[in-house]
């Protein structure tokens, strides 16, 4: 399923105090969170600021009074637990082939950890043989989003119209968290 256009998403997010940007790793959560934060005049919290997977620090951010855009792909498997009043979940959508190519380019090594998170959430053995990005999309569409009152599906491709976007050829040597030249 294609996600919504960036402009449409930005307009719909203005009423929320917390915007959680999630999805598969390498789906564009970092640049999307930065763009949404900039266009919404809100601070952006990168996942490294809460040690990628520390739920206590993450919950403190969610409970703060500050309006924030929080990048959180490591919590995609349980993102519905963080939904609620004043919060919107933005789930990134990118072609799985592009995600896999990006993971290979940077030498991403967290697939086995991510697969363990989906054990028991997807059909038997699927978590072992299916690309983790596909598992995340299936889990999101079949189980999670029906539990979330406010969410947006955002297309990675729609980010290309934003001034912060850098063409793929220019970012071929980028590191894992790099979003600017």
N, C-alpha and C positions, 0 to 999 in steps of 0.2 A: 504494500500500500504506500502510495506516495504521501509525503507530508505536505503540510500547508506551505504557502509562500511566506517568505520572511516578513514582508511589510504587514501582511494580515496578522501574523503571529505577534509582532511588536505591538500593534494596536490593541490586540486582545489582552496583552499582559499588563497593561498600565494600571490595572486595578488591584494587582496582587502585591503583597509585602515580601513574599519569598517566591523566587522562581528557581526551580531545581531543574538543571539541564543534565539529562542522562541519555543512555543508549549504549550501544556496543562501543568498546574502546576502538579508537580510530574512526569513529563515525562523524567527528566534527564537534564534539561537545566543548572542547576548549575554545575554538574560535566562535562558536555559536554563543556561548556564555559571555564572551568578551563583547560581541556585537550587541547582544540583547542588553547587557549592562550599560554600554555606552549610549545606545539609543533610548534607554529608559532612565538615564541619569541615576543609575544605582551602582553601588560598589559590586565588583565581581570577586568571588572567592574561588580560587583554583583548588582542586582536590589536594594538592600538595600542602596547602595551608592547614588541613586537618589530617595529615599523614595518610592520605588516600583512603584508608579503611577504618579510621578511628570513629566508631559510632558515638562515643561520649562527646568528642569535640564537635562532631557533625550535629548532634542534637542541641548542643549549646548554641550553635549558629542559628538553628531553626527556632530556638526559643528566645533569641535576642530580639530587641525591639527595632533594630535597624532593618531597613529594607535592603534585601540582598539578592543577587543572582549567584547561585551556587552550582558549580560544575561538579557532577557526582556520578560518573559512569560506574564506579565500583559498587554503588548501591542500587544499580538497575534491578538486580534480582529481588529486592525487597522494597522498591521505591514506593509501593502503595502504602507501606507503613508510615510514611512521612507526609502523606497527603492530609489535607484538612483546610479549615477556614483560612483565607488569606494566602494560600499556597497554590501554585500551579506547577505541574510537572510538564516539562518540555522534553519530548522523546525524539531523538535525532534519527533520521532515516537516510541511509546512504547505501548504494548498491553494494551488496556483500562482496562482490569481486574486487571492488575498490578498497574495501576495508581490509580484506585478506592481503591484497598487494601492499597496502600501507603497513600492515603488521609485519610483513616479511621485510620490507624496506628498512624498518627501524630495528628489526630483530626482537620484536615483542615476544616476551616469554611467559606471559601470565595466563595462557589458555588453560593449562591444567588446573590452576587455582580457580579460574572462572567456571570451568566445567563442574567442579565439585559443588559450587554454589547452586547449580541447577539439578543436582541429583535429587530425584523424587519430585521434581517440578515439571519434568517433561517425560514422555513415554519411555519405557524401559530401554536402556542402553543408548538412547538418542544423545544423551549428554556426552557419550564417549566417541561418537562417530560423526556428528554433524558439526559444521563450523560454529563456534561459539556465537558469532554475530547472528546467525540464523536462529539459533536457540533463543537468544534474547528477543528477537523480533517475534517469534512464535509465542513465547511466554507473555510478552507485552500485549499482543493483540488478542490472545485467547483467554488470558487469565487476569492480567493486572488492570488494564485500563477501565474495565467495568467496575472496579472497586474505587476508582479515583474520580472525585467530583469535578475537578478542574485539570484538564490536560490539553496539550497541543502536540500534534505530530508535525515536526519541522523537517522539511527536505534540505539535505546538505547542499544539493544543487542550487537551491534558492539563495544561498549565501553568496554566490558568485556575483550578484548584482550590487553587493555592498562595497563601499570604498575601502574597507579593511581587508578585502579578499585579495589573495595573492594567487596568481595563476599556477597550476600544477608544475609547469616547466620551471618556474622560478623557485619552487619550494622542494625540488627533488632531493636536495641535500639537507633539508631541515632536520633538526633533531626531534625527538618525540613530543616535546611541549612547545616548540617554536611556532609562532603565528605571525611574525613580522620579519622583514628583511633586516 
